[in-house]
Structure formats: C-alpha cells, structure tokens
Amino acid sequence: MTRLRHRPAPDVRVEIRGELPREDAEYARTQAVELISALGPDTHTARVRVTRLRHRALTRPAVAQGSVELDGVGRVRVQLAAASVREAVDVALGTLAGRAARLREQGHIGLAVAYQSAYCPQYAPRPLAERQIVRYKTVVPALRTPDQAVRELLALDHTFHLFVDAFTGQDSVVHRAPVDGGLRLVRAHSAARFGGGERPLTESPYPAPRLDPAEAARRLWLTCWPFVFHTDPDDGRGRVLYRRYDGHYGLLRAEGAAGPEGPQAPAGPEA
C-alpha cells in the first residue's frame, strides 16, 4: 500500500497595523497562501504586513510588505503602496513572486529593481519641529563583500543595507542613489577600492561624516535624502538615521564584531 505524503499547511502570518476591515486581512492571507503554492515546495513561510497611513496628502496610503523564505536563497522581501489595501497586497505579492522566481532560477534579480517603483511608499509630511527619533535599533552587522551586500539589498527591497565590509573590516552601507537609482557604496573611515564586482557599483570617494544625532537630523532635513549614513563621534561605529513613512525618524546603530554568518541588519521602514 502506497502512503501519500501530504505537504504541511503553509506557515502564513498576516499583521494588520491600524484599523482595517477583517475582509482585507482575510484577502491578504488568501493571496499569501496562493503565493506559497505557486512558488513550490521549497517555499516555507510567508509574511504579510499591511499598514494604512492616515494622512490626506498621501495618494498611496495603503502599504503592503510581503516576504517569503526560499531554500537556497533565504529571505526575499517587497514593500509597496497603493490607493487601496487590496491593490497594495496584489502589487506587493505579485512583485514578490517574480522577484523570488528570478532569484531561485538565476541567482540574481537584475538592476532594474534598484530603481524607484511607481508604487514606492510615500513619506507622510510632518513639520520639522514635530519630527523625532521614535525608533532605535542596535544590530551586529553581517560580514559581507560589497557584491553580497548588494544582493541582500535588492532581495530585501531596502533603500540601504548596513554591513561590515569583508575587505576592510569597516562598517559600510550600500544603497540606491535617489537621483538615478544606481548602486553606491560608502565606508565608515576610508574609500579604498575593492576592485571589480558582478554589478556596477559606484564607491564614494569620501568616508562617512562623524555626526551626533542632531547634526545627522539636520543633514537629513537639508539634503531631503531618505537616510544619512554617519559614524558616532565617540566610538566611530556606523550609524544610519533614516526617514520613516510616518514622518518621524529611526536610528540604526552598529555594534559588536561580525562573523561570516552574522545576523543581517534590517534597514528601511521595518528597522
């Protein structure tokens, strides 16, 4: 007698932030279950987080973040926004499906995803006097080559990615340039070139500036960039002050020594 092996029920979790109808949460869960099924048996978990930002100036107030874990690839994540919750879920999970498939089949997702999407979440306008650092997070950045850091940046759909450069041992950041969407590398203390890599990567000729939080916040305001990578005046470690979609700021702080399998440093709005 042949025994049939049943695939375990998919591990799907949906998080709702703010007041949303129960039907929207069920819709997000249904779509996530279908995504796992479409991607195949090497997909183990799916996470969906839906947020509705309440600000009249936003044309895309619904933000959907989706992620999956794939064998041999790791975590793949997408965060996009739309006018309605269901549209945001459809756009985010549809993009996630394509990105996961390309990573699994080709080992890369190309440079096109480095450019800003038409569905990129918007920053809620908040008067300068009201902006505060409302989120602090301390991480032990992973030891990575710049190429590896870029791959993680693109797979996780982050604006920036904080890591320890395997060539120099310095806290470093790879990020998408706001103007042209190109990829850029900045190190904490030097601008030594690492040589050619798999992807076009522009290295900053200058090290990160040494700034206290107030100075970093001022620079963030003056440049209108989504983040400012800098070093702490006291310990010299890397810091990233970044804009949150609610109009406030978050601060990511590097500490400790990184190993080859050190934990990834979450970046962007989820940090």
ChimeraX attribute file (.defattr): number of C-alpha atoms within 10 A of each C-alpha:
attribute: neighborCount
match mode: 1-to-1
recipient: residues
	/A:1	3
	/A:2	4
	/A:3	5
	/A:4	6
	/A:5	6
	/A:6	6
	/A:7	7
	/A:8	8
	/A:9	8
	/A:10	16
	/A:11	14
	/A:12	17
	/A:13	14
	/A:14	18
	/A:15	15
	/A:16	17
	/A:17	11
	/A:18	11
	/A:19	8
	/A:20	13
	/A:21	10
	/A:22	9
	/A:23	10
	/A:24	16
	/A:25	19
	/A:26	12
	/A:27	15
	/A:28	27
	/A:29	20
	/A:30	13
	/A:31	17
	/A:32	28
	/A:33	18
	/A:34	12
	/A:35	18
	/A:36	22
	/A:37	14
	/A:38	12
	/A:39	17
	/A:40	10
	/A:41	13
	/A:42	14
	/A:43	21
	/A:44	18
	/A:45	17
	/A:46	23
	/A:47	19
	/A:48	25
	/A:49	18
	/A:50	26
	/A:51	19
	/A:52	20
	/A:53	19
	/A:54	12
	/A:55	14
	/A:56	9
	/A:57	11
	/A:58	16
	/A:59	13
	/A:60	22
	/A:61	24
	/A:62	23
	/A:63	28
	/A:64	29
	/A:65	23
	/A:66	25
	/A:67	24
	/A:68	26
	/A:69	18
	/A:70	22
	/A:71	11
	/A:72	10
	/A:73	17
	/A:74	16
	/A:75	17
	/A:76	22
	/A:77	27
	/A:78	24
	/A:79	27
	/A:80	26
	/A:81	27
	/A:82	25
	/A:83	15
	/A:84	16
	/A:85	24
	/A:86	20
	/A:87	16
	/A:88	26
	/A:89	30
	/A:90	18
	/A:91	18
	/A:92	24
	/A:93	26
	/A:94	16
	/A:95	17
	/A:96	24
	/A:97	20
	/A:98	12
	/A:99	22
	/A:100	27
	/A:101	16
	/A:102	14
	/A:103	19
	/A:104	17
	/A:105	10
	/A:106	10
	/A:107	13
	/A:108	16
	/A:109	19
	/A:110	14
	/A:111	13
	/A:112	11
	/A:113	15
	/A:114	22
	/A:115	16
	/A:116	16
	/A:117	11
	/A:118	9
	/A:119	16
	/A:120	14
	/A:121	23
	/A:122	21
	/A:123	19
	/A:124	19
	/A:125	15
	/A:126	12
	/A:127	9
	/A:128	12
	/A:129	6
	/A:130	8
	/A:131	15
	/A:132	12
	/A:133	16
	/A:134	10
	/A:135	16
	/A:136	12
	/A:137	14
	/A:138	14
	/A:139	19
	/A:140	19
	/A:141	27
	/A:142	22
	/A:143	25
	/A:144	24
	/A:145	17
	/A:146	25
	/A:147	16
	/A:148	15
	/A:149	25
	/A:150	25
	/A:151	21
	/A:152	21
	/A:153	25
	/A:154	26
	/A:155	24
	/A:156	24
	/A:157	23
	/A:158	21
	/A:159	21
	/A:160	29
	/A:161	26
	/A:162	31
	/A:163	30
	/A:164	28
	/A:165	24
	/A:166	19
	/A:167	13
	/A:168	16
	/A:169	15
	/A:170	18
	/A:171	27
	/A:172	30
	/A:173	26
	/A:174	27
	/A:175	23
	/A:176	23
	/A:177	19
	/A:178	14
	/A:179	9
	/A:180	10
	/A:181	16
	/A:182	16
	/A:183	22
	/A:184	18
	/A:185	22
	/A:186	25
	/A:187	28
	/A:188	25
	/A:189	20
	/A:190	15
	/A:191	16
	/A:192	14
	/A:193	13
	/A:194	13
	/A:195	5
	/A:196	9
	/A:197	11
	/A:198	10
	/A:199	13
	/A:200	12
	/A:201	18
	/A:202	14
	/A:203	16
	/A:204	15
	/A:205	13
	/A:206	13
	/A:207	17
	/A:208	23
	/A:209	16
	/A:210	20
	/A:211	20
	/A:212	14
	/A:213	17
	/A:214	10
	/A:215	12
	/A:216	22
	/A:217	21
	/A:218	14
	/A:219	16
	/A:220	19
	/A:221	15
	/A:222	9
	/A:223	10
	/A:224	12
	/A:225	14
	/A:226	19
	/A:227	24
	/A:228	24
	/A:229	26
	/A:230	28
	/A:231	25
	/A:232	19
	/A:233	13
	/A:234	9
	/A:235	8
	/A:236	15
	/A:237	19
	/A:238	28
	/A:239	28
	/A:240	25
	/A:241	24
	/A:242	27
	/A:243	25
	/A:244	22
	/A:245	18
	/A:246	16
	/A:247	16
	/A:248	20
	/A:249	21
	/A:250	21
	/A:251	22
	/A:252	21
	/A:253	19
	/A:254	24
	/A:255	14
	/A:256	10
	/A:257	12
	/A:258	22
	/A:259	14
	/A:260	10
	/A:261	10
	/A:262	16
	/A:263	14
	/A:264	18
	/A:265	18
	/A:266	18
	/A:267	21
	/A:268	21
	/A:269	17
	/A:270	11
	/A:271	16
